[in-house]
Amino acid sequence: MLKGMTARYLLRKTFLVNHDHVVVIHAAAGGVGQIAVQWAKHLGATVIAVAGGAEKCALAQALGADHSIDSSFEDIAKRVREITGGEGADVVYDSVGKATFEASLNSLRPLGMFVSFGSASGPAPDISPGVLSAKGSLFFTRPGLFHYTRTAAQLQETADETFAVIGNGSVIVAKPARYALADAAQAHRDLEARRTTGSLVLAP
């Protein structure tokens, strides 16, 4: 629910994605990323998925991404510019934070929106409003799910739309990887080493 509703507010509220848009989704093989890639394609967008490693990039493309960028060795902003004919993306969804901050800024077209919604690599740095102007009158936001579901009506709307795209098959939620509770330390090591995709479950 948390991952699905996060993807929903990002794509349907923070920036209203449609078929005219080019979107960049970081951590595209992760729990939110997998859902967001499929949902953005359902909305008709051109999706550029960013992930670490060939296997994760292949997963993102299997989910519908039009292009993938391997962040383990590719220059993200340069590749986005190449893919978009120099224009840049309309919106970048960045859950990584510190490590991808500059790349996200430099991937946007004029009047594009930088949506920083996570900090997996550490908190994103402070940014001067003047930088946003210099890079193309960009928009920057740091949203959170709970502000988009403050009322019962907002929560119901978010949940209803999330279940609708899952129910009609537009979004398929991957089964989580299972670890024995006794292997919790290994699960953490795998997460830290970015060897996992989607969600993990510790089973007693």
C-alpha positions as CSV (number, residue, x, y, z in Angstrom):
1,M,0.0,0.0,0.0
2,L,2.7,2.5,0.9
3,K,4.7,1.9,-2.3
4,G,1.6,1.9,-4.5
5,M,0.1,5.0,-3.0
6,T,3.5,6.7,-3.2
7,A,3.7,6.0,-6.9
8,R,0.1,7.3,-7.3
9,Y,0.7,10.7,-5.6
10,L,4.0,11.2,-7.5
11,L,2.5,10.5,-10.9
12,R,-1.0,11.8,-10.4
13,K,-0.6,14.7,-8.0
14,T,2.9,16.0,-7.6
15,F,3.3,16.1,-11.4
16,L,0.4,15.1,-13.5
17,V,2.0,12.7,-16.0
18,N,0.4,12.2,-19.5
19,H,1.4,11.0,-22.9
20,D,3.3,14.2,-23.8
21,H,5.8,13.7,-21.0
22,V,9.3,12.2,-20.7
23,V,9.9,11.0,-17.2
24,V,13.0,9.8,-15.4
25,I,12.5,7.3,-12.6
26,H,15.5,6.5,-10.4
27,A,15.8,3.2,-8.5
28,A,13.5,1.8,-11.2
29,A,14.0,-1.8,-10.1
30,G,13.0,-1.0,-6.5
31,G,9.6,-1.4,-4.8
32,V,8.2,2.1,-5.7
33,G,10.2,2.2,-9.0
34,Q,8.7,-1.0,-10.4
35,I,5.2,0.3,-9.8
36,A,6.0,3.8,-11.1
37,V,7.5,2.5,-14.3
38,Q,4.4,0.5,-15.1
39,W,2.0,3.2,-14.1
40,A,3.8,5.9,-16.0
41,K,3.7,3.7,-19.1
42,H,-0.1,3.2,-18.5
43,L,-0.4,7.0,-18.6
44,G,1.3,7.1,-21.9
45,A,4.6,8.7,-20.9
46,T,8.0,8.0,-22.3
47,V,9.9,6.4,-19.4
48,I,13.6,6.5,-18.8
49,A,14.5,4.1,-16.0
50,V,17.7,4.5,-14.0
51,A,19.0,1.5,-12.1
52,G,22.3,0.0,-10.9
53,G,23.4,-2.9,-13.0
54,A,22.4,-4.7,-16.2
55,E,20.0,-7.0,-14.5
56,K,18.1,-4.2,-12.9
57,C,18.0,-2.2,-16.1
58,A,16.6,-5.3,-18.0
59,L,13.9,-5.7,-15.3
60,A,12.9,-2.1,-15.7
61,Q,12.6,-2.5,-19.5
62,A,10.7,-5.7,-19.1
63,L,8.2,-3.7,-17.0
64,G,7.7,-1.2,-19.9
65,A,10.5,1.4,-19.7
66,D,11.3,2.8,-23.1
67,H,15.0,3.4,-22.1
68,S,17.3,2.4,-19.3
69,I,20.4,3.9,-17.9
70,D,22.9,1.9,-15.8
71,S,23.9,4.2,-13.0
72,S,26.8,2.0,-12.1
73,F,28.8,3.3,-15.1
74,E,26.8,5.6,-17.3
75,D,26.6,9.4,-17.0
76,I,22.9,9.8,-16.2
77,A,22.3,13.4,-17.3
78,K,24.3,12.9,-20.5
79,R,22.3,9.8,-21.4
80,V,19.0,11.6,-20.7
81,R,20.1,14.4,-23.0
82,E,21.0,11.9,-25.7
83,I,17.7,10.1,-25.5
84,T,15.7,13.3,-25.6
85,G,17.6,14.9,-28.4
86,G,19.2,17.4,-26.1
87,E,15.9,18.6,-24.5
88,G,15.9,16.9,-21.2
89,A,13.1,15.3,-19.3
90,D,9.8,16.9,-18.1
91,V,10.1,15.4,-14.6
92,V,12.6,13.4,-12.6
93,Y,11.5,11.2,-9.7
94,D,14.5,10.8,-7.4
95,S,14.4,8.5,-4.4
96,V,18.2,8.2,-4.1
97,G,19.1,11.6,-2.8
98,K,22.6,12.8,-2.4
99,A,24.3,10.5,-5.0
100,T,22.0,11.5,-7.9
101,F,21.1,15.1,-7.0
102,E,23.3,16.8,-9.6
103,A,22.4,14.3,-12.3
104,S,18.7,14.8,-11.7
105,L,19.0,18.6,-11.9
106,N,21.0,18.3,-15.1
107,S,18.6,15.9,-16.7
108,L,15.7,18.4,-16.8
109,R,14.4,20.5,-19.7
110,P,13.5,24.2,-19.1
111,L,10.5,24.4,-16.7
112,G,11.0,20.8,-15.7
113,M,10.3,19.5,-12.2
114,F,12.7,17.8,-9.9
115,V,10.8,15.5,-7.5
116,S,13.0,14.5,-4.6
117,F,11.1,11.9,-2.6
118,G,13.7,9.8,-0.9
119,S,17.3,9.7,0.4
120,A,18.6,6.2,0.0
121,S,22.2,7.5,-0.5
122,G,21.9,10.3,2.1
123,P,19.9,13.5,2.3
124,A,19.9,15.7,-0.8
125,P,22.0,18.8,-0.4
126,D,20.6,22.3,0.0
127,I,19.9,24.2,-3.2
128,S,19.9,27.9,-4.0
129,P,16.8,29.2,-5.8
130,G,19.3,30.9,-8.2
131,V,20.5,27.5,-9.4
132,L,16.9,26.5,-10.4
133,S,16.7,29.7,-12.4
134,A,20.1,29.2,-14.1
135,K,19.3,25.6,-15.1
136,G,16.0,26.6,-16.8
137,S,13.5,28.0,-14.4
138,L,13.1,24.5,-12.8
139,F,10.6,23.5,-10.2
140,F,11.8,21.6,-7.1
141,T,9.7,19.8,-4.5
142,R,10.3,17.4,-1.6
143,P,6.9,15.7,-1.2
144,G,5.6,13.2,1.3
145,L,2.7,10.7,1.1
146,F,1.0,11.9,4.3
147,H,0.5,15.4,3.0
148,Y,-1.4,13.9,0.0
149,T,-3.6,11.8,2.2
150,R,-4.4,14.2,5.0
151,T,-8.1,13.7,4.9
152,A,-10.2,10.5,4.7
153,A,-11.4,11.5,1.2
154,Q,-7.8,12.0,-0.1
155,L,-6.7,8.7,1.4
156,Q,-9.7,6.9,-0.2
157,E,-9.1,8.5,-3.6
158,T,-5.4,7.5,-3.5
159,A,-6.2,3.9,-2.4
160,D,-9.0,3.5,-5.0
161,E,-6.8,4.6,-7.9
162,T,-4.0,2.4,-6.7
163,F,-6.2,-0.7,-6.5
164,A,-7.8,0.2,-9.9
165,V,-4.5,0.1,-11.8
166,I,-3.5,-3.2,-10.1
167,G,-7.0,-4.6,-10.6
168,N,-7.1,-3.9,-14.3
169,G,-3.6,-5.3,-14.8
170,S,-1.9,-2.1,-15.7
171,V,0.5,-2.5,-12.7
172,I,1.7,-5.9,-11.6
173,V,3.2,-5.9,-8.1
174,A,6.1,-8.3,-7.8
175,K,6.2,-10.8,-5.0
176,P,8.7,-9.9,-2.3
177,A,12.0,-11.7,-1.9
178,R,11.8,-13.8,1.2
179,Y,14.6,-14.3,3.8
180,A,14.5,-16.4,6.9
181,L,14.4,-14.2,10.0
182,A,17.7,-15.9,11.0
183,D,19.2,-14.4,7.8
184,A,18.2,-10.8,8.6
185,A,21.9,-9.7,8.7
186,Q,22.4,-11.1,5.1
187,A,19.2,-9.3,4.0
188,H,20.6,-6.0,5.2
189,R,24.0,-6.7,3.5
190,D,22.2,-7.5,0.3
191,L,20.2,-4.2,0.6
192,E,23.3,-2.2,1.3
193,A,25.1,-3.8,-1.6
194,R,22.1,-3.0,-3.9
195,R,21.8,-6.7,-4.8
196,T,18.0,-6.7,-4.3
197,T,15.0,-5.7,-6.3
198,G,11.5,-4.9,-5.1
199,S,10.6,-5.6,-1.5
200,L,12.0,-8.0,1.1
201,V,10.2,-10.0,3.7
202,L,11.7,-11.6,6.8
203,A,9.9,-14.8,7.6
204,P,10.1,-16.5,11.0
